Amino acid sequence: MSEIRDFFIKTLDDAEGLLSNMLKTKDIYIYEHLKSQELHPQYYSFRWLTLLLSQEFPLPDVLRIWDSVFSDEQRFNFLIKICCSMILIQREAILENDFASNVKLLQNYPPIDINVVITHAVSLA
């Protein structure tokens, strides 16, 4: 576990940057839309990353996420993929919404089947 702790602490300041870069690579339209709204990842992803998504999903889903993250060889890179997938899954709503609606959407992520999110995250490889 110390290896995970050390990795997580070293990259904590850059985690939002990793998410932004991945989002830019996977869907430039959402990236540009959020950028034009000045909706920075810090507004929603700080809690996602520091609490390992434990506030976004019910406990059984959180355990499924943690099992996937901790069993992946790249551990926290997979957590970034899950976060990116959460944004990409809400693509249509994000592109239609204004700043306030997108903040609300991303800070209070809607209920979703966690298997859809994890499957989407795996496909980002």
N, C-alpha and C positions, 0 to 999 in steps of 0.2 A: 504494500500500500504506500510505502514511502516514495516509491518511484512515481506513482500516480500523483501524490501530493506535490512532489517537487516539480513535475511537469506542469501541473495545473497552476501552481503559483507563478512559475516562470512566465507562463504565457497568458496570465489573467489579463494584463493590460492590453494585450494584442488580440484577445479572443473576438471582440467585436469586429476588428479589422479582418480577421480570418473569415468571419461570417459574411461581411460585406464583399470581400473578394470572391468567395464562393458564389454568392448571389449574383454578382456581376458576371461571372463566368457562365452560370446556368441559365439566367434570364435577365438580360440587359434591360428589358422594358420595366420590370418590377424594380430593379435597382435604380434606374433613372427616375421612375415615378416617385419612389420613396425619397430619393435625393432631391428632387425638385420640390417636394413637400417639406424638406429639411427634417424628415423623420429619421433621425440617427438611430443606429442599433442600440445605443446606450439607453434609449427610452423604453425598450422592451426586452432586449436580450441579456442585460446585466442580471436580472432576476432569473431568467431561463438558465444561464450558465452557472451562476454561483450556487443556485439551489438545485442544480441538475434536473430541472423541469418538475420538481416535486410540488410546485404550486399550480402548475398548469393542468395536471391530470390527476385522476383518482389513484389511490395507492396501488391497486393491482396493476394499473398501467405504468406507474412510476417504477415498480419492481421489474416489469418487462423491459422498460427503457434501460434501467441500470444493468440488468442482466446482459442486454445487447451491448451497451457501452463498455462494461468491464470485461466482456469476453472478446471484444474486438482487439486485434493486435495494435491498432492505432488509437485506441481508446477515445481520447477527447477529440480527435479529428472526426470520429463517428458522431459524437455529440454535436459538433458543428453541422454535420450533414443532417442530423435530425432537425435542428433548428432551421436550417435552410429549407428543408422539406416542409416544415410547418408553414413557412412563408409562401412557398411555391404552391402548396395545396390551396391556399386562400387567394390565389392569383386573381381570379375574376373580381372578387370583392375588393381587393386592394386597389386594383386599377380603376374601379368605379368610385371608390370612396375618397372623401376629402381627408385632410390631415387629422382632424378630431376623430372621425370615424375609424381611421386606420390605427390611431393610437389606442382607441378603445378595443378594437378587434385584436390587436397584437398583445395588449396588456391583459386582456381577458379572453384568452384563446377559447374558441367555441368547442363544445364536446365533439370528439371524433374518435373513430376506431383506431386505436394505437397501432394495430397491425398495418393499416394503410400508411401511416406516417413512417414506420420502420421500413416497410417494403420500398417506399419512395426513397428513403435515405440510402438504402442499399443500392438502388438503381443510379444514384448520383456518382458512383465510382467511375 
